[in-house]
Amino acid sequence: MTEPVIVLDQVSRAFGPNRVLIDASLEINAGEIVAILGASGSGKSVTLKTINGLIVPDSGSVDVLGHRVNELRERDLAPLRQRISYLFQGGALFDSMTVFDNIAFPIREHLKMDSEELAQRVAALLAMVQLDDVEHLAPSELSGGMKKRVAVARALALEPEIILYDEPTTGLDPVTGETIANLILDLDRRLGVTSLVVTHDIPLVLRVAERVAFLEHGRFVFDGTLEAARTSGPEIVKRFFQAGVSHA
């Protein structure tokens, strides 16, 4: 059996009197696509941010790719973050940069490439997300779905082993959402990345997830297969799926 690449062990985090995570534990194996579900405010995004060190837990431990993230200093987190990409909910593209420069930014920061190599790398990344002839455009000239795909291309720039998706289909129409779902699956098949997907989008979960972890009031109350989540999980988990499908 392979060692898990992400381990949260009894993680707690509060913001003032608001206890967002309470003894939350979760393990993710290499190459899995795991969806984290739960109501708004249940701690989903905070969970992602503890994994890449943006938020330090008050107690418990976070181990990623063999490193105890919550004990690393900021300078030691940098090389680990090159192996973990975070796809923010809004894409977080730089408005003042073209598509090309957005994707090239992490490459310029961390790798040594001449201009020709860089151009080829950016073109290859855009092809991977099925975009072409957009390098010169500004983010303001892109549709919502195109922005998400450019953000994915940038997330892939340093060939990460783990991708953290925070609400990847929020604000997208169903057809574009399906494109993002296909992209997540394609990256899993072709690159073998480990994907952790925070979402409320049940059709996306049904399309891509192998496992479901459900957060309620800061605790993981369910962790199991997609089929178990739909049929034999706790009542709140089954209701979440039923409501999500009925509104799809």
C-alpha positions in Angstrom: 0.0 0.0 0.0 1.3 3.4 -0.9 1.8 6.1 1.7 -0.8 8.9 1.5 0.5 12.2 0.0 -1.8 14.4 2.2 -2.5 13.7 5.9 -4.5 15.9 8.1 -4.5 14.6 11.7 -6.8 16.2 14.3 -6.5 19.6 12.8 -8.3 22.5 14.5 -8.4 26.1 13.6 -10.4 29.0 15.0 -10.8 32.6 14.0 -11.6 34.4 17.2 -14.6 32.7 18.7 -15.5 31.0 15.4 -14.1 27.4 15.4 -13.9 26.5 11.7 -12.0 23.2 11.9 -12.4 20.9 14.9 -10.2 17.8 15.1 -10.5 17.3 11.3 -8.7 14.2 10.0 -8.3 13.2 6.3 -5.9 11.1 4.2 -5.4 11.5 0.4 -3.5 8.9 -1.7 -1.4 9.7 -4.8 -3.4 10.1 -8.0 -6.8 10.3 -6.3 -9.5 12.8 -7.2 -11.3 13.6 -3.9 -14.2 16.0 -3.5 -14.6 17.9 -0.3 -18.3 18.8 0.3 -20.1 20.7 3.0 -22.3 23.7 3.7 -21.0 27.2 3.3 -18.7 28.0 6.3 -18.1 24.4 7.1 -14.3 24.8 6.7 -13.7 23.5 3.1 -11.5 26.4 1.9 -9.7 26.6 5.2 -8.8 22.9 4.8 -7.2 23.6 1.4 -5.3 26.6 2.8 -3.8 24.5 5.7 -2.6 22.0 3.1 -0.4 24.5 1.3 0.5 26.5 4.5 -1.5 29.6 3.8 -3.2 29.0 7.2 -1.5 27.4 10.2 -3.7 25.2 12.4 -4.0 25.9 16.1 -3.5 22.2 16.8 -3.0 18.9 15.0 -0.7 18.3 12.1 -0.6 18.6 8.3 1.7 16.4 6.3 2.1 16.8 2.6 4.5 14.9 0.3 6.4 13.8 3.4 6.7 17.3 4.9 5.1 18.6 8.2 3.6 21.7 6.6 2.5 23.4 9.8 6.1 23.3 11.2 7.8 24.7 8.1 9.1 28.3 8.0 7.9 30.4 5.0 11.2 30.1 3.2 11.0 26.3 3.5 7.4 26.3 2.2 8.4 27.8 -1.1 10.0 24.7 -2.7 7.1 22.6 -1.4 4.5 24.9 -3.0 6.2 24.4 -6.3 4.8 20.8 -6.0 1.4 21.9 -4.9 -0.8 24.2 -7.1 -3.7 26.1 -5.7 -6.5 27.1 -8.1 -8.3 30.0 -6.4 -12.0 30.3 -6.7 -11.8 33.4 -9.0 -8.7 32.2 -10.9 -6.7 35.0 -9.4 -5.1 36.0 -12.7 -3.1 39.2 -12.7 -5.2 41.9 -14.4 -2.2 43.9 -15.5 -0.6 41.0 -17.4 -1.5 39.2 -20.6 -2.4 35.6 -20.7 1.1 34.8 -21.7 2.7 36.6 -18.8 0.2 35.2 -16.3 1.2 31.6 -17.3 4.9 32.5 -17.6 5.0 34.2 -14.2 5.8 31.1 -12.1 8.2 29.7 -14.7 10.2 33.0 -14.7 10.2 32.9 -10.9 11.4 29.4 -10.4 12.9 28.0 -13.6 15.6 29.1 -16.0 14.3 29.2 -19.6 15.3 31.2 -22.6 12.6 33.1 -24.4 12.1 30.4 -27.1 11.7 27.7 -24.5 9.3 29.8 -22.5 7.1 30.5 -25.5 7.0 26.8 -26.3 6.1 25.9 -22.7 3.3 28.5 -22.5 1.9 27.3 -25.8 2.0 23.7 -24.6 0.2 24.6 -21.4 -2.5 26.4 -23.3 -2.9 23.5 -25.6 -3.3 21.3 -22.6 -6.4 23.3 -21.5 -7.6 23.5 -25.1 -6.9 27.2 -25.7 -5.0 28.8 -28.6 -4.3 32.2 -29.9 -5.1 33.9 -26.6 -1.6 34.6 -25.3 -1.8 38.3 -26.2 -5.2 38.9 -24.5 -5.8 40.5 -21.1 -7.9 38.6 -18.5 -10.6 41.2 -19.0 -11.0 40.0 -22.6 -11.7 36.4 -21.6 -14.9 34.7 -20.7 -15.3 33.1 -17.2 -14.6 29.6 -18.5 -11.5 30.8 -20.4 -10.2 32.5 -17.3 -10.6 29.3 -15.3 -8.7 27.4 -18.0 -5.9 29.9 -18.1 -5.7 29.6 -14.3 -5.4 25.8 -14.7 -2.6 26.3 -17.3 -0.8 28.5 -14.9 -1.3 26.0 -12.0 0.3 23.4 -14.2 3.3 25.5 -15.1 5.7 23.9 -12.6 4.4 20.4 -13.1 2.8 20.0 -9.7 2.1 16.6 -8.0 -1.0 18.0 -6.2 -3.7 20.4 -7.4 -6.1 22.1 -5.0 -9.2 23.3 -6.7 -11.3 25.8 -4.8 -14.8 26.0 -6.3 -13.5 25.5 -9.9 -17.0 25.7 -11.6 -18.5 28.6 -9.5 -20.2 31.1 -11.8 -19.9 29.0 -14.9 -22.7 27.8 -17.1 -23.3 24.0 -17.2 -21.5 23.5 -20.6 -18.4 25.3 -19.4 -18.6 23.5 -16.1 -18.5 20.2 -18.0 -15.4 21.4 -19.8 -13.7 22.1 -16.5 -14.8 18.6 -15.3 -13.3 17.0 -18.4 -10.1 18.9 -17.9 -9.8 17.7 -14.3 -10.3 14.1 -15.4 -7.9 14.5 -18.4 -5.1 15.9 -16.1 -5.6 13.0 -13.8 -5.3 10.4 -16.6 -2.4 12.1 -18.4 -0.3 13.5 -15.6 -1.3 11.4 -12.6 -1.8 14.4 -10.4 -3.6 14.2 -7.1 -6.6 16.4 -7.1 -8.6 17.8 -4.1 -11.7 19.6 -5.2 -13.7 21.8 -2.9 -17.2 22.4 -4.5 -20.9 22.7 -4.1 -21.4 21.5 -7.7 -22.8 18.0 -7.3 -22.8 17.3 -11.1 -19.1 18.0 -11.0 -18.6 15.6 -8.1 -20.5 12.9 -9.9 -18.4 13.4 -13.0 -14.9 13.5 -11.5 -14.7 12.2 -7.9 -13.5 8.9 -6.7 -14.0 9.7 -3.0 -16.1 12.2 -1.1 -15.1 13.8 2.2 -18.0 15.7 3.9 -17.4 18.5 6.4 -20.0 19.4 8.9 -19.4 22.0 11.6 -15.6 21.7 11.1 -15.4 17.9 11.3 -15.3 15.2 8.6 -18.4 13.2 9.2 -18.1 11.1 6.1 -15.1 9.8 4.0 -15.8 7.2 1.5 -16.6 6.3 -2.1 -18.9 8.3 -4.3 -21.4 5.4 -4.4 -21.4 5.2 -0.6 -21.9 8.9 -0.2 -25.0 8.7 -2.4 -26.6 5.6 -1.0 -25.4 4.6 2.5 -23.7 7.7 3.9 -25.1 9.9 6.7 -28.5 11.4 6.0 -27.0 14.9 5.6 -24.7 13.6 2.9 -27.4 11.9 1.0 -29.6 15.0 1.2 -26.8 17.1 -0.1 -26.5 14.9 -3.2 -30.3 14.7 -3.7 -30.6 18.5 -3.5 -27.7 19.0 -5.8 -29.0 16.7 -8.5 -32.5 18.1 -8.3 -31.2 21.6 -8.9 -28.8 20.6 -11.7 
